[in-house]
Amino acid sequence: MASENRKNVLQCEIIETRRELSLSDLCEVCTVTSERVVQLVDEGLVEPVGRYPAEWRFSGRSVRRVLVAERLSRDLRLNAAGAALVVDLLDEVKRLRQRLIRLEEADES
Protein backbone atom coordinates (compact mmCIF):
# COMPACT_ATOMS: atom_id res chain seq x y z
CA MET A 1 0.00 0.00 0.00
CA ALA A 2 2.80 2.44 0.85
CA SER A 3 4.46 1.82 -2.53
CA GLU A 4 1.13 2.48 -4.29
CA ASN A 5 0.83 5.83 -2.52
CA ARG A 6 4.41 6.66 -3.45
CA LYS A 7 3.70 5.84 -7.09
CA ASN A 8 0.63 8.10 -7.13
CA VAL A 9 2.62 10.98 -5.68
CA LEU A 10 5.35 10.43 -8.26
CA GLN A 11 2.84 10.45 -11.12
CA CYS A 12 1.29 13.70 -9.94
CA GLU A 13 4.68 15.31 -9.58
CA ILE A 14 5.75 14.32 -13.08
CA ILE A 15 2.55 15.52 -14.72
CA GLU A 16 2.55 18.79 -12.82
CA THR A 17 6.19 19.68 -13.48
CA ARG A 18 5.90 18.61 -17.14
CA ARG A 19 9.25 16.84 -17.00
CA GLU A 20 10.22 14.68 -19.90
CA LEU A 21 10.50 10.97 -19.24
CA SER A 22 12.61 8.33 -20.92
CA LEU A 23 11.06 5.07 -22.07
CA SER A 24 12.22 3.32 -18.90
CA ASP A 25 10.83 6.16 -16.72
CA LEU A 26 7.44 5.94 -18.44
CA CYS A 27 7.41 2.16 -18.02
CA GLU A 28 8.18 2.46 -14.33
CA VAL A 29 5.62 5.17 -13.61
CA CYS A 30 2.86 3.41 -15.55
CA THR A 31 3.93 -0.13 -14.58
CA VAL A 32 3.99 -1.31 -18.19
CA THR A 33 6.60 -3.03 -20.31
CA SER A 34 8.60 -1.28 -22.97
CA GLU A 35 6.95 -3.59 -25.51
CA ARG A 36 3.55 -2.26 -24.42
CA VAL A 37 4.71 1.35 -24.80
CA VAL A 38 6.01 0.53 -28.29
CA GLN A 39 2.53 -0.86 -29.13
CA LEU A 40 0.92 2.34 -27.86
CA VAL A 41 3.37 4.47 -29.85
CA ASP A 42 2.58 2.40 -32.95
CA GLU A 43 -1.14 3.08 -32.39
CA GLY A 44 -0.49 6.82 -32.04
CA LEU A 45 -1.62 6.96 -28.42
CA VAL A 46 1.60 8.68 -27.37
CA GLU A 47 4.10 10.49 -29.55
CA PRO A 48 7.62 10.48 -28.17
CA VAL A 49 10.30 12.91 -29.21
CA GLY A 50 13.28 11.03 -30.63
CA ARG A 51 13.92 8.63 -33.44
CA TYR A 52 14.64 5.38 -31.60
CA PRO A 53 13.29 3.93 -28.33
CA ALA A 54 16.61 4.58 -26.58
CA GLU A 55 16.23 8.29 -27.48
CA TRP A 56 12.49 8.63 -26.81
CA ARG A 57 11.26 11.31 -24.42
CA PHE A 58 7.66 11.49 -23.26
CA SER A 59 5.65 14.35 -21.80
CA GLY A 60 3.53 14.29 -18.66
CA ARG A 61 0.49 14.07 -20.96
CA SER A 62 1.82 10.69 -22.13
CA VAL A 63 1.67 9.39 -18.57
CA ARG A 64 -2.03 10.17 -18.31
CA ARG A 65 -2.79 8.71 -21.74
CA VAL A 66 -0.92 5.46 -21.02
CA LEU A 67 -2.58 5.08 -17.62
CA VAL A 68 -6.05 5.62 -19.12
CA ALA A 69 -5.31 3.20 -21.97
CA GLU A 70 -4.11 0.55 -19.53
CA ARG A 71 -7.24 0.93 -17.42
CA LEU A 72 -9.43 0.61 -20.53
CA SER A 73 -7.47 -2.46 -21.62
CA ARG A 74 -7.80 -4.05 -18.19
CA ASP A 75 -11.40 -3.11 -17.38
CA LEU A 76 -12.97 -3.32 -20.84
CA ARG A 77 -10.50 -5.76 -22.41
CA LEU A 78 -9.71 -3.37 -25.26
CA ASN A 79 -6.69 -3.99 -27.44
CA ALA A 80 -4.12 -1.22 -28.02
CA ALA A 81 -5.95 0.16 -31.06
CA GLY A 82 -9.28 0.27 -29.23
CA ALA A 83 -7.78 1.90 -26.16
CA ALA A 84 -6.02 4.51 -28.32
CA LEU A 85 -9.30 5.33 -30.07
CA VAL A 86 -11.20 5.69 -26.80
CA VAL A 87 -8.50 7.89 -25.24
CA ASP A 88 -8.55 10.13 -28.33
CA LEU A 89 -12.35 10.37 -28.13
CA LEU A 90 -12.24 11.19 -24.41
CA ASP A 91 -9.73 13.97 -25.10
CA GLU A 92 -11.97 15.34 -27.88
CA VAL A 93 -15.00 15.32 -25.58
CA LYS A 94 -12.97 17.22 -22.97
CA ARG A 95 -11.89 19.82 -25.55
CA LEU A 96 -15.46 20.26 -26.79
CA ARG A 97 -16.80 20.66 -23.25
CA GLN A 98 -14.18 23.32 -22.51
CA ARG A 99 -15.08 25.12 -25.72
CA LEU A 100 -18.77 24.99 -24.87
CA ILE A 101 -18.10 26.46 -21.42
CA ARG A 102 -16.09 29.32 -22.97
CA LEU A 103 -18.86 30.02 -25.48
CA GLU A 104 -21.52 29.99 -22.75
CA GLU A 105 -19.43 32.35 -20.62
CA ALA A 106 -18.99 34.71 -23.59
CA ASP A 107 -22.77 34.71 -24.17
CA GLU A 108 -23.38 35.62 -20.54
CA SER A 109 -21.07 38.65 -20.78
TORKEPA-896758 format. One record per atom (N, C-alpha, C, CB): residue number from 0; residue in one letter; atom name; x, z, y. Coordinates in pm, 1 decimal. Glycine has a CB too. Example, Ala and Ser with C-alpha at 12.3 -4.5 7.8 and 13.67 -1.06 7.14 Angstrom:
// TORKEPA-896758
     k   r    a          X          Z          Y
     0   a    N     1319.0      780.0     -569.0
     0   a   CA     1230.0      780.0     -450.0
     0   a    C     1320.0      780.0     -330.0
     0   a   CB     1130.8      904.6     -447.3
     1   s    N     1285.0      708.0     -225.0
     1   s   CA     1367.0      714.0     -106.0
     1   s    C     1290.0      787.0        3.0
     1   s   CB     1408.4      572.5      -59.8
This chain:
// TORKEPA-896758
     k   r    a          X          Z          Y
     0   m    N       82.2        0.0     -119.1
     0   m   CA        0.0        0.0        0.0
     0   m    C       86.6        0.0      125.4
     0   m   CB      -93.5      120.2       -0.2
     1   a    N      193.1       78.8      126.9
     1   a   CA      280.2       84.8      243.7
     1   a    C      345.5      -50.9      269.0
     1   a   CB      387.6      193.2      225.2
     2   s    N      384.8     -121.5      163.4
     2   s   CA      446.0     -253.0      182.2
     2   s    C      344.4     -353.9      234.7
     2   s   CB      506.6     -302.9       50.6
     3   e    N      217.0     -341.9      195.1
     3   e   CA      113.3     -429.3      248.5
     3   e    C       97.1     -407.7      397.5
     3   e   CB      -19.4     -405.6      177.0
     4   n    N       94.6     -282.2      440.6
     4   n   CA       82.7     -252.4      583.2
     4   n    C      202.8     -306.7      659.1
     4   n   CB       69.3     -100.9      606.1
     5   r    N      320.6     -293.4      602.5
     5   r   CA      441.4     -344.5      666.4
     5   r    C      432.1     -496.1      681.5
     5   r   CB      566.8     -305.7      585.2
     6   k    N      382.4     -564.2      579.4
     6   k   CA      370.2     -709.0      583.9
     6   k    C      272.3     -751.3      693.0
     6   k   CB      325.1     -763.1      447.8
     7   n    N      160.5     -681.4      706.8
     7   n   CA       62.8     -713.1      810.0
     7   n    C      122.0     -694.7      948.8
     7   n   CB      -61.5     -626.5      794.0
     8   v    N      197.8     -590.8      969.0
     8   v   CA      262.1     -567.8     1098.3
     8   v    C      360.4     -680.0     1126.2
     8   v   CB      333.7     -430.5     1101.5
     9   l    N      437.6     -719.3     1027.2
     9   l   CA      535.2     -826.3     1042.9
     9   l    C      465.6     -956.1     1079.8
     9   l   CB      617.2     -844.4      914.7
    10   q    N      356.1     -989.4     1014.4
    10   q   CA      283.7    -1111.5     1044.8
    10   q    C      233.9    -1111.4     1188.3
    10   q   CB      167.4    -1129.2      949.0
    11   c    N      179.0    -1003.1     1232.7
    11   c   CA      129.3     -994.1     1369.6
    11   c    C      242.7    -1009.0     1468.9
    11   c   CB       56.8     -861.6     1392.1
    12   e    N      353.7     -948.3     1441.0
    12   e   CA      468.1     -957.6     1530.8
    12   e    C      515.8    -1101.9     1541.5
    12   e   CB      582.1     -867.1     1482.4
    13   i    N      525.2    -1170.8     1432.6
    13   i   CA      574.9    -1308.2     1432.5
    13   i    C      479.2    -1399.7     1508.3
    13   i   CB      594.2    -1358.7     1288.3
    14   i    N      352.6    -1387.7     1484.8
    14   i   CA      255.1    -1472.0     1552.0
    14   i    C      256.2    -1443.7     1701.8
    14   i   CB      114.4    -1449.6     1493.6
    15   e    N      259.8    -1318.1     1739.1
    15   e   CA      255.1    -1281.9     1879.5
    15   e    C      379.4    -1325.2     1955.8
    15   e   CB      236.6    -1134.1     1892.9
    16   t    N      496.3    -1313.3     1895.7
    16   t   CA      618.9    -1348.2     1968.0
    16   t    C      649.5    -1496.9     1957.7
    16   t   CB      736.8    -1267.4     1914.7
    17   r    N      574.1    -1569.3     1876.0
    17   r   CA      590.4    -1713.7     1860.5
    17   r    C      731.5    -1753.0     1818.1
    17   r   CB      555.6    -1783.1     1989.7
    18   r    N      792.4    -1667.6     1738.1
    18   r   CA      924.8    -1699.7     1684.3
    18   r    C      911.9    -1813.3     1584.3
    18   r   CB      990.1    -1575.4     1617.8
    19   e    N     1018.4    -1886.4     1570.4
    19   e   CA     1022.0    -1989.6     1467.9
    19   e    C     1069.1    -1927.2     1338.1
    19   e   CB     1113.9    -2107.2     1509.4
    20   l    N     1014.0    -1975.4     1229.0
    20   l   CA     1049.6    -1924.5     1097.1
    20   l    C     1110.8    -2035.0     1013.7
    20   l   CB      927.0    -1865.6     1026.1
    21   s    N     1205.7    -1998.2      930.5
    21   s   CA     1260.9    -2091.9      832.8
    21   s    C     1162.5    -2102.6      716.3
    21   s   CB     1403.1    -2045.8      783.1
    22   l    N     1189.1    -2193.5      625.7
    22   l   CA     1105.7    -2207.2      506.9
    22   l    C     1102.9    -2077.0      428.0
    22   l   CB     1156.2    -2321.9      418.6
    23   s    N     1217.7    -2014.6      409.2
    23   s   CA     1221.9    -1889.7      331.8
    23   s    C     1148.7    -1777.6      405.0
    23   s   CB     1367.6    -1848.1      304.3
    24   d    N     1157.2    -1773.1      538.8
    24   d   CA     1083.2    -1672.2      615.5
    24   d    C      933.4    -1690.7      597.5
    24   d   CB     1119.8    -1679.6      764.9
    25   l    N      887.0    -1815.3      609.0
    25   l   CA      744.1    -1843.6      594.1
    25   l    C      696.6    -1805.6      454.7
    25   l   CB      715.0    -1992.2      621.4
    26   c    N      776.2    -1837.5      354.3
    26   c   CA      740.8    -1802.1      216.5
    26   c    C      728.9    -1651.0      200.4
    26   c   CB      845.1    -1857.4      118.2
    27   e    N      820.3    -1578.4      258.5
    27   e   CA      818.2    -1432.7      246.4
    27   e    C      697.7    -1372.5      317.6
    27   e   CB      946.8    -1373.1      302.6
    28   v    N      673.3    -1416.8      439.0
    28   v   CA      562.1    -1361.4      517.1
    28   v    C      427.6    -1392.4      451.1
    28   v   CB      564.3    -1417.1      660.7
    29   c    N      414.0    -1512.3      398.4
    29   c   CA      285.8    -1555.5      340.6
    29   c    C      277.4    -1531.8      190.1
    29   c   CB      263.3    -1702.4      369.4
    30   t    N      382.9    -1480.6      131.5
    30   t   CA      393.0    -1458.2      -13.4
    30   t    C      352.3    -1581.7      -93.8
    30   t   CB      305.8    -1339.7      -54.2
    31   v    N      418.6    -1693.4      -59.5
    31   v   CA      398.6    -1818.9     -131.3
    31   v    C      535.4    -1873.7     -170.0
    31   v   CB      318.6    -1922.3      -44.7
    32   t    N      535.1    -1966.6     -261.6
    32   t   CA      659.9    -2030.6     -302.6
    32   t    C      694.0    -2145.0     -208.1
    32   t   CB      649.8    -2082.0     -447.5
    33   s    N      819.5    -2183.6     -210.3
    33   s   CA      860.0    -2297.4     -127.5
    33   s    C      791.2    -2425.4     -175.6
    33   s   CB     1013.9    -2314.7     -130.3
    34   e    N      765.9    -2434.8     -305.0
    34   e   CA      695.1    -2551.2     -358.5
    34   e    C      554.4    -2559.8     -299.8
    34   e   CB      688.5    -2544.6     -512.6
    35   r    N      489.5    -2444.0     -283.6
    35   r   CA      354.9    -2441.7     -225.5
    35   r    C      359.2    -2485.5      -79.1
    35   r   CB      292.9    -2300.3     -237.4
    36   v    N      458.5    -2439.8       -5.8
    36   v   CA      470.8    -2480.5      134.8
    36   v    C      495.1    -2631.1      142.7
    36   v   CB      586.1    -2402.8      205.4
    37   v    N      577.0    -2684.3       54.7
    37   v   CA      600.7    -2828.8       53.1
    37   v    C      469.4    -2902.8       29.2
    37   v   CB      704.7    -2866.3      -55.6
    38   q    N      385.6    -2852.7      -62.5
    38   q   CA      253.1    -2913.2      -85.5
    38   q    C      170.7    -2912.2       43.1
    38   q   CB      177.3    -2837.8     -197.9
    39   l    N      171.1    -2799.3      112.1
    39   l   CA       91.5    -2786.2      234.3
    39   l    C      146.0    -2875.1      345.9
    39   l   CB       88.7    -2640.2      280.3
    40   v    N      277.2    -2891.4      350.7
    40   v   CA      337.0    -2984.8      446.9
    40   v    C      294.6    -3127.0      412.5
    40   v   CB      492.3    -2972.8      447.5
    41   d    N      298.5    -3161.6      284.5
    41   d   CA      257.9    -3295.5      240.4
    41   d    C      112.5    -3325.3      275.9
    41   d   CB      278.1    -3309.7       89.9
    42   e    N       28.2    -3223.2      274.6
    42   e   CA     -114.1    -3238.9      308.1
    42   e    C     -139.3    -3234.0      458.7
    42   e   CB     -196.1    -3130.5      239.3
    43   g    N      -34.5    -3207.8      536.8
    43   g   CA      -49.2    -3203.8      681.7
    43   g    C     -103.4    -3073.3      735.6
    43   g   CB     -137.2    -3313.4      724.9
    44   l    N     -110.6    -2971.8      651.6
    44   l   CA     -162.4    -2842.1      695.7
    44   l    C      -69.3    -2777.6      797.7
    44   l   CB     -181.6    -2748.6      576.0
    45   v    N       59.3    -2786.8      773.9
    45   v   CA      160.0    -2737.1      867.6
    45   v    C      261.0    -2848.7      891.6
    45   v   CB      230.6    -2607.4      813.1
    46   e    N      314.4    -2851.2     1012.0
    46   e   CA      409.7    -2955.4     1049.0
    46   e    C      538.4    -2890.0     1096.8
    46   e   CB      351.0    -3048.9     1158.6
    47   p    N      635.6    -2880.3     1008.8
    47   p   CA      761.5    -2817.3     1048.2
    47   p    C      843.8    -2909.0     1138.8
    47   p   CB      843.0    -2779.4      924.1
    48   v    N      930.4    -2846.2     1214.6
    48   v   CA     1030.2    -2920.6     1290.5
    48   v    C     1153.2    -2927.9     1201.4
    48   v   CB     1062.2    -2852.6     1430.9
    49   g    N     1211.2    -3044.2     1189.2
    49   g   CA     1327.6    -3063.0     1102.7
    49   g    C     1299.7    -3168.9      999.3
    49   g   CB     1366.8    -2932.3     1034.7
    50   r    N     1406.1    -3231.6      954.7
    50   r   CA     1392.2    -3344.0      863.0
    50   r    C     1380.5    -3300.6      716.8
    50   r   CB     1509.7    -3436.9      878.8
    51   y    N     1457.7    -3202.2      677.6
    51   y   CA     1464.0    -3159.9      537.6
    51   y    C     1422.1    -3013.3      526.1
    51   y   CB     1607.0    -3180.5      479.9
    52   p    N     1372.4    -2973.2      409.6
    52   p   CA     1328.5    -2833.4      393.2
    52   p    C     1432.0    -2729.8      437.6
    52   p   CB     1293.7    -2808.6      249.2
    53   a    N     1557.5    -2754.7      416.3
    53   a   CA     1660.7    -2658.0      458.4
    53   a    C     1667.8    -2646.0      610.5
    53   a   CB     1798.3    -2699.2      403.3
    54   e    N     1621.0    -2747.8      682.1
    54   e   CA     1623.5    -2747.9      828.7
    54   e    C     1488.9    -2708.8      890.3
    54   e   CB     1664.2    -2884.9      879.2
    55   w    N     1384.0    -2703.4      809.3
    55   w   CA     1249.3    -2681.4      862.6
    55   w    C     1239.0    -2552.2      941.4
    55   w   CB     1148.3    -2680.1      750.1
    56   r    N     1163.0    -2558.5     1050.8
    56   r   CA     1126.3    -2442.2     1131.0
    56   r    C      976.8    -2449.4     1154.8
    56   r   CB     1205.8    -2436.9     1266.4
    57   f    N      910.9    -2334.9     1137.6
    57   f   CA      765.9    -2326.4     1149.4
    57   f    C      727.9    -2234.0     1264.8
    57   f   CB      703.5    -2276.6     1017.4
    58   s    N      615.2    -2262.6     1325.8
    58   s   CA      565.0    -2179.6     1435.2
    58   s    C      478.2    -2066.6     1379.8
    58   s   CB      484.5    -2265.1     1536.3
    59   g    N      443.7    -1972.8     1467.4
    59   g   CA      352.5    -1865.8     1429.3
    59   g    C      216.9    -1919.8     1387.4
    59   g   CB      336.0    -1767.9     1543.6
    60   r    N      175.1    -2031.3     1445.5
    60   r   CA       48.5    -2095.9     1406.8
    60   r    C       52.1    -2136.0     1258.9
    60   r   CB       21.3    -2220.8     1495.8
    61   s    N      168.3    -2175.2     1210.6
    61   s   CA      182.3    -2213.0     1069.3
    61   s    C      153.3    -2095.2      977.6
    61   s   CB      323.0    -2266.8     1041.9
    62   v    N      193.1    -1976.2     1019.9
    62   v   CA      167.2    -1856.7      938.7
    62   v    C       17.8    -1840.6      918.2
    62   v   CB      226.6    -1729.9     1005.1
    63   r    N      -58.2    -1847.6     1026.7
    63   r   CA     -203.2    -1830.9     1016.6
    63   r    C     -263.9    -1939.6      929.0
    63   r   CB     -267.7    -1833.0     1156.0
    64   r    N     -221.6    -2062.7      947.7
    64   r   CA     -279.4    -2173.5      871.3
    64   r    C     -248.5    -2160.1      721.9
    64   r   CB     -226.6    -2307.8      924.1
    65   v    N     -126.4    -2120.5      687.6
    65   v   CA      -91.7    -2102.5      545.9
    65   v    C     -172.1    -1986.7      486.6
    65   v   CB       60.9    -2076.4      529.4
    66   l    N     -182.7    -1877.3      559.0
    66   l   CA     -258.4    -1762.3      508.3
    66   l    C     -405.3    -1797.2      484.9
    66   l   CB     -248.0    -1645.0      605.9
    67   v    N     -464.8    -1871.0      578.0
    67   v   CA     -604.7    -1911.7      561.9
    67   v    C     -618.0    -2007.1      443.1
    67   v   CB     -657.8    -1979.0      691.6
    68   a    N     -527.0    -2101.4      431.7
    68   a   CA     -530.7    -2196.7      319.5
    68   a    C     -517.2    -2124.8      186.0
    68   a   CB     -418.9    -2301.4      333.9
    69   e    N     -428.9    -2027.4      179.6
    69   e   CA     -411.0    -1953.4       55.0
    69   e    C     -536.6    -1874.2       19.9
    69   e   CB     -290.5    -1859.3       65.7
    70   r    N     -600.3    -1816.3      120.6
    70   r   CA     -724.1    -1742.4       93.4
    70   r    C     -833.1    -1837.2       44.4
    70   r   CB     -771.7    -1667.2      219.7
    71   l    N     -844.9    -1953.7      105.2
    71   l   CA     -943.3    -2052.8       60.6
    71   l    C     -913.2    -2098.1      -82.1
    71   l   CB     -944.8    -2174.3      155.7
    72   s    N     -786.1    -2119.6     -110.7
    72   s   CA     -747.2    -2161.7     -246.1
    72   s    C     -781.3    -2055.0     -348.7
    72   s   CB     -597.4    -2193.1     -251.7
    73   r    N     -754.5    -1930.2     -312.9
    73   r   CA     -780.1    -1818.9     -404.6
    73   r    C     -930.0    -1792.4     -419.5
    73   r   CB     -709.2    -1692.3     -355.4
    74   d    N     -999.7    -1779.0     -307.5
    74   d   CA    -1139.7    -1738.2     -311.1
    74   d    C    -1235.0    -1850.2     -351.0
    74   d   CB    -1179.5    -1685.0     -177.6
    75   l    N    -1207.0    -1971.2     -305.0
    75   l   CA    -1296.8    -2084.2     -332.0
    75   l    C    -1239.0    -2183.9     -431.3
    75   l   CB    -1329.3    -2155.6     -203.4
    76   r    N    -1118.7    -2155.4     -479.6
    76   r   CA    -1050.4    -2240.6     -576.3
    76   r    C    -1031.2    -2384.0     -525.8
    76   r   CB    -1127.8    -2242.2     -706.0
    77   l    N     -997.6    -2394.4     -395.3
    77   l   CA     -970.6    -2525.5     -337.4
    77   l    C     -827.2    -2566.4     -365.7
    77   l   CB     -997.5    -2525.1     -186.1
    78   n    N     -806.0    -2695.5     -385.5
    78   n   CA     -668.9    -2743.9     -398.7
    78   n    C     -607.5    -2755.4     -259.0
    78   n   CB     -664.5    -2881.4     -473.6
    79   a    N     -482.2    -2796.0     -250.3
    79   a   CA     -412.0    -2801.6     -122.1
    79   a    C     -481.8    -2895.6      -24.5
    79   a   CB     -267.2    -2846.0     -142.7
    80   a    N     -527.8    -3010.1      -71.6
    80   a   CA     -595.3    -3105.8       16.4
    80   a    C     -725.8    -3047.9       70.2
    80   a   CB     -622.8    -3237.1      -58.2
    81   g    N     -802.5    -2984.0      -15.8
    81   g   CA     -928.4    -2923.0       26.8
    81   g    C     -906.8    -2810.2      125.6
    81   g   CB    -1004.4    -2871.4      -92.8
    82   a    N     -807.4    -2726.7       99.3
    82   a   CA     -777.6    -2615.7      189.6
    82   a    C     -731.8    -2668.5      325.2
    82   a   CB     -669.9    -2523.6      128.7
    83   a    N     -649.7    -2773.6      325.3
    83   a   CA     -602.4    -2832.2      451.4
    83   a    C     -719.6    -2887.2      532.1
    83   a   CB     -499.4    -2944.1      424.3
    84   l    N     -812.4    -2953.1      464.7
    84   l   CA     -929.5    -3007.3      532.9
    84   l    C    -1013.8    -2895.9      594.5
    84   l   CB    -1014.2    -3089.8      435.5
    85   v    N    -1039.2    -2790.8      518.7
    85   v   CA    -1120.3    -2679.9      569.5
    85   v    C    -1051.6    -2611.2      687.0
    85   v   CB    -1147.9    -2578.3      458.0
    86   v    N     -922.3    -2588.4      678.9
    86   v   CA     -850.1    -2524.2      789.4
    86   v    C     -857.7    -2612.1      914.2
    86   v   CB     -701.8    -2497.6      750.5
    87   d    N     -842.1    -2742.8      898.0
    87   d   CA     -855.3    -2832.9     1013.3
    87   d    C     -995.4    -2825.4     1073.1
    87   d   CB     -823.4    -2977.7      972.3
    88   l    N    -1096.4    -2822.3      988.1
    88   l   CA    -1234.6    -2813.3     1037.1
    88   l    C    -1261.0    -2680.5     1106.7
    88   l   CB    -1333.1    -2831.5      921.8
    89   l    N    -1207.7    -2571.9     1052.9
    89   l   CA    -1223.8    -2441.2     1118.6
    89   l    C    -1157.9    -2440.8     1256.2
    89   l   CB    -1164.1    -2329.1     1031.3
    90   d    N    -1040.7    -2501.0     1267.5
    90   d   CA     -973.0    -2509.8     1397.2
    90   d    C    -1054.4    -2593.7     1495.2
    90   d   CB     -832.2    -2569.7     1380.7
    91   e    N    -1114.1    -2702.1     1447.2
    91   e   CA    -1196.6    -2787.6     1533.6
    91   e    C    -1320.9    -2713.0     1581.0
    91   e   CB    -1237.4    -2916.2     1459.3
    92   v    N    -1384.3    -2638.8     1493.0
    92   v   CA    -1500.2    -2558.3     1532.4
    92   v    C    -1459.7    -2457.5     1639.6
    92   v   CB    -1560.8    -2485.5     1409.8
    93   k    N    -1345.0    -2393.8     1622.5
    93   k   CA    -1296.5    -2296.9     1721.7
    93   k    C    -1275.1    -2363.6     1856.9
    93   k   CB    -1165.7    -2231.8     1674.1
    94   r    N    -1211.7    -2482.9     1857.1
    94   r   CA    -1189.1    -2555.3     1982.4
    94   r    C    -1321.1    -2592.9     2049.3
    94   r   CB    -1105.7    -2681.3     1956.8
    95   l    N    -1416.8    -2639.1     1970.2
    95   l   CA    -1546.1    -2679.1     2025.9
    95   l    C    -1622.4    -2559.0     2082.4
    95   l   CB    -1630.6    -2749.0     1918.6
    96   r    N    -1614.9    -2445.6     2014.3
    96   r   CA    -1680.3    -2324.9     2066.5
    96   r    C    -1618.2    -2281.9     2198.6
    96   r   CB    -1671.1    -2210.2     1964.6
    97   q    N    -1485.7    -2287.3     2207.2
    97   q   CA    -1418.0    -2251.2     2332.0
    97   q    C    -1457.1    -2346.1     2444.7
    97   q   CB    -1265.8    -2252.3     2312.8
    98   r    N    -1467.0    -2473.1     2412.0
    98   r   CA    -1507.9    -2572.0     2512.4
    98   r    C    -1651.2    -2546.4     2558.6
    98   r   CB    -1495.3    -2714.7     2455.9
    99   l    N    -1737.8    -2516.6     2464.9
    99   l   CA    -1877.4    -2486.9     2498.8
    99   l    C    -1886.6    -2365.6     2590.3
    99   l   CB    -1959.8    -2462.9     2371.6
   100   i    N    -1809.8    -2262.5     2561.1
   100   i   CA    -1810.4    -2142.3     2645.7
   100   i    C    -1764.3    -2177.5     2787.0
   100   i   CB    -1719.3    -2031.8     2585.2
   101   r    N    -1657.2    -2257.7     2798.2
   101   r   CA    -1608.6    -2296.6     2931.5
   101   r    C    -1714.2    -2376.7     3006.7
   101   r   CB    -1478.8    -2378.6     2920.1
   102   l    N    -1782.3    -2468.2     2937.1
   102   l   CA    -1886.4    -2548.0     3001.8
   102   l    C    -2003.3    -2459.9     3046.1
   102   l   CB    -1936.2    -2658.1     2906.8
   103   e    N    -2042.4    -2364.8     2961.8
   103   e   CA    -2151.5    -2274.6     2998.7
   103   e    C    -2114.0    -2188.5     3117.7
   103   e   CB    -2189.8    -2186.1     2880.9
   104   e    N    -1988.7    -2142.7     3122.0
   104   e   CA    -1942.7    -2062.2     3235.2
   104   e    C    -1939.2    -2145.7     3362.3
   104   e   CB    -1803.6    -2003.1     3206.6
   105   a    N    -1901.7    -2271.7     3352.9
   105   a   CA    -1899.0    -2359.2     3470.6
   105   a    C    -2040.0    -2384.6     3522.0
   105   a   CB    -1829.9    -2492.7     3437.5
   106   d    N    -2138.3    -2397.4     3431.7
   106   d   CA    -2277.4    -2417.1     3471.3
   106   d    C    -2334.4    -2296.0     3541.6
   106   d   CB    -2361.7    -2449.8     3351.1
   107   e    N    -2288.2    -2176.8     3502.7
   107   e   CA    -2337.9    -2053.9     3562.3
   107   e    C    -2281.7    -2030.8     3701.8
   107   e   CB    -2304.6    -1936.5     3473.7
   108   s    N    -2172.0    -2097.6     3733.1
   108   s   CA    -2106.8    -2078.1     3864.7
   108   s    C    -2179.8    -2146.6     3976.3
   108   s   CB    -1965.1    -2128.2     3861.4
